Structures are given as C-alpha cells and as structure tokens.
C-alpha cells in the first residue's frame, strides 16, 4: 500500500518531543487489528546558552531531502514502512519555536526535529536564530544517519555569547 504525504518544511517546537503533526505513522490491516508504525525518525539537539531560540533550521551538506512531497509504502506483514522523498522535495526543515525558548547555561534544552530516514553523507548544518534575529551555525562534516523510529542524539552544545550593547569587542572577541 502506498500513500502520498507532505512532510512539513516547518515544524512547531514541543518541549522534549516532536511538534504536533510532525511525526508520521502508518498502519495497514487485513483483519481490523491495527498496529501503527513510525515512518520517520528524528534528531535531538541539546543546546545551552543565554539566548532565547526562535527557530532552528537543519540542512544536509549533500542536498539530502528533508521535507516536502514523499511516498510512504506500508506493508501488512512485519516489514517496516518505507518513505521515498520526491525529487523536488526540500533540502531543509525548520523548527519554529514561536516567541522563543529560553536556553539555560548549565542544563541543556532539547529540540527534536522529525526527519525521514536519511544518511547525511557529508554532515549537516544547523542554523539557530534568537529573538534578536542573531544567527549562529553549528555544523559537522561527519557522516550521520537518522533511522526510522529512532533519534539521532547530538552532543550538548553551548552557543557562543551574542554581543550585547555595552560589551567591549577587541581583536580577540567579546570581553
């Protein structure tokens, strides 16, 4: 059985979870005994800092398809569902954090983004935007895989301090 779906290019932040409507599941039954199975996996980012995060955008470095049109194949037996992204699917996905999620300097805040199973063969880039419109980028060139029905948990990252009015900046950075 196949069905055409659209994975949202923008997901809504939910504390310690996937945003509402972003984690696709399917079920097929020949006897009215239904077992839903996850179609997607996800990435968990763990951020520390003093910023208020308003959005996070994820993009693979090898044009991996992360949102948009896709075809899901569901099976009646124990075979796991599969998803194939359309050729014109988007290479990015954004987690919208609304008016913002305040980070903590000592305890990491979790941000979870639902993703199709994907191999980031050349790594990926994460762009974090705060409530002042400042952007910071975290990236890796290492191969990483997102698997169906599991989370790729990234290590904790402390964001750089964003210069504030009155901060002194010299050639070595913020003092």
C-alpha positions as CSV (number, residue, x, y, z in Angstrom):
1,X,0.0,0.0,0.0
2,X,1.3,3.5,-0.9
3,X,0.2,6.9,0.0
4,X,1.4,10.3,-0.9
5,X,2.3,12.6,2.0
6,X,3.8,16.0,2.6
7,X,6.3,16.3,5.4
8,X,6.1,19.9,6.8
9,X,9.0,22.2,6.0
10,X,8.2,23.9,9.3
11,X,7.6,22.0,12.5
12,X,6.4,23.5,15.8
13,X,8.5,23.2,18.9
14,X,7.2,21.0,21.7
15,X,9.2,20.6,24.9
16,X,11.1,17.2,24.9
17,X,9.1,15.9,22.0
18,X,8.1,16.2,18.3
19,X,5.8,19.0,17.3
20,X,2.2,18.3,16.8
21,X,1.6,16.7,13.4
22,X,5.3,16.2,12.5
23,X,5.8,12.5,13.3
24,X,4.1,10.5,10.6
25,X,2.8,7.0,11.3
26,X,1.0,4.4,9.2
27,X,-1.0,1.2,9.7
28,X,-2.4,-1.4,7.4
29,X,-4.6,-4.3,8.3
30,X,-6.4,-7.1,6.6
31,X,-8.2,-8.2,9.8
32,X,-9.1,-4.8,11.6
33,X,-6.2,-5.4,14.0
34,X,-4.2,-2.2,13.5
35,X,-0.6,-1.6,14.7
36,X,0.7,1.9,13.9
37,X,4.4,2.1,12.9
38,X,6.6,5.2,12.8
39,X,7.6,6.3,9.3
40,X,10.1,8.9,10.4
41,X,13.0,9.2,12.9
42,X,14.4,12.4,14.3
43,X,17.3,14.4,15.5
44,X,17.7,15.7,19.1
45,X,19.7,18.8,19.5
46,X,20.8,19.7,23.1
47,X,21.6,23.4,23.4
48,X,22.9,25.6,26.3
49,X,23.4,29.3,26.5
50,X,21.8,32.6,27.4
51,X,19.8,33.1,24.2
52,X,16.1,32.8,23.5
53,X,15.8,30.5,20.5
54,X,13.1,31.3,18.0
55,X,13.9,28.9,15.2
56,X,16.3,26.2,14.2
57,X,16.9,25.2,10.5
58,X,18.6,21.9,9.6
59,X,20.1,21.3,6.2
60,X,22.3,18.4,4.9
61,X,25.6,19.2,3.2
62,X,24.8,16.9,0.3
63,X,21.3,18.2,-0.7
64,X,19.5,15.5,1.3
65,X,15.7,15.7,1.1
66,X,14.2,16.5,4.5
67,X,10.7,17.9,3.9
68,X,8.0,18.2,1.2
69,X,6.4,15.6,-1.0
70,X,7.0,11.9,-0.4
71,X,5.6,8.5,-0.9
72,X,5.1,6.1,2.0
73,X,4.9,2.4,1.4
74,X,3.1,0.4,4.2
75,X,3.0,-3.4,4.5
76,X,0.5,-5.8,6.1
77,X,3.2,-8.1,7.5
78,X,6.2,-7.3,9.7
79,X,8.1,-5.3,7.1
80,X,8.7,-1.8,8.3
81,X,7.2,1.1,6.4
82,X,9.4,2.9,3.9
83,X,9.4,6.5,2.7
84,X,10.8,7.9,-0.6
85,X,11.2,11.6,-0.9
86,X,10.1,13.3,-4.2
87,X,12.8,14.7,-6.4
88,X,11.5,18.2,-5.8
89,X,11.4,17.8,-2.0
90,X,13.1,20.5,0.1
91,X,16.6,20.1,1.4
92,X,15.9,21.9,4.7
93,X,13.4,21.8,7.6
94,X,12.8,24.5,10.3
95,X,11.7,24.1,13.9
96,X,9.6,27.1,14.8
97,X,10.0,28.0,18.4
98,X,7.3,30.7,18.5
99,X,8.1,33.6,20.7
100,X,11.2,31.7,21.8
101,X,12.6,29.1,24.1
102,X,15.0,30.4,26.7
103,X,18.2,28.5,27.0
104,X,20.0,27.7,30.3
105,X,23.7,28.0,30.8
106,X,24.0,24.8,32.8
107,X,21.2,22.5,31.7
108,X,20.8,21.6,28.0
109,X,17.4,22.3,26.4
110,X,16.2,19.6,24.0
111,X,15.0,20.4,20.5
112,X,13.6,17.5,18.5
113,X,13.1,17.6,14.7
114,X,11.2,14.8,12.9
115,X,13.1,13.6,9.8
116,X,12.8,11.0,7.1
117,X,15.4,8.2,7.4
118,X,18.4,9.8,5.9
119,X,22.1,9.5,5.6
120,X,23.9,12.8,6.0
121,X,26.9,11.6,3.9
122,X,28.8,14.8,4.3
123,X,27.4,16.1,7.5
124,X,24.8,18.8,8.1
125,X,24.4,22.4,9.2
126,X,22.1,23.7,11.9
127,X,21.3,27.5,12.0
128,X,19.9,28.8,15.2
129,X,18.1,32.1,15.3
130,X,17.4,34.0,18.5
131,X,14.8,36.5,19.5
132,X,17.1,39.4,18.5
133,X,17.5,38.0,15.0
134,X,21.1,36.8,15.6
135,X,22.1,33.6,13.9
136,X,24.6,31.0,15.0
137,X,25.7,28.0,13.0
138,X,26.6,24.6,14.2
139,X,27.9,22.1,11.7
140,X,29.6,18.8,11.2
141,X,31.3,17.2,8.2
142,X,31.0,13.7,9.7
143,X,28.6,11.2,8.3
144,X,25.4,10.8,10.4
145,X,22.3,8.6,9.9
146,X,18.8,9.2,11.0
147,X,17.0,5.9,11.3
148,X,13.3,5.2,11.2
149,X,11.7,5.1,14.7
150,X,14.8,6.4,16.5
151,X,16.5,9.6,17.5
152,X,20.0,10.7,16.4
153,X,21.1,12.3,19.7
154,X,23.7,15.1,19.1
155,X,26.1,16.1,21.9
156,X,25.4,19.1,24.1
157,X,26.5,22.4,22.5
158,X,26.9,25.7,24.3
159,X,26.1,28.6,22.0
160,X,28.5,31.5,21.8
161,X,27.6,34.6,23.8
162,X,26.0,37.0,21.5
163,X,27.5,40.5,22.0
164,X,25.1,42.8,23.8
165,X,25.0,46.6,23.8
166,X,27.8,47.8,26.0
167,X,30.0,44.7,25.5
168,X,33.6,45.6,24.6
169,X,34.9,43.8,21.5
170,X,38.6,43.6,20.7
171,X,40.5,41.6,18.2
172,X,40.2,38.5,20.4
173,X,36.4,38.6,20.6
174,X,33.9,39.7,23.3
175,X,35.2,40.8,26.7
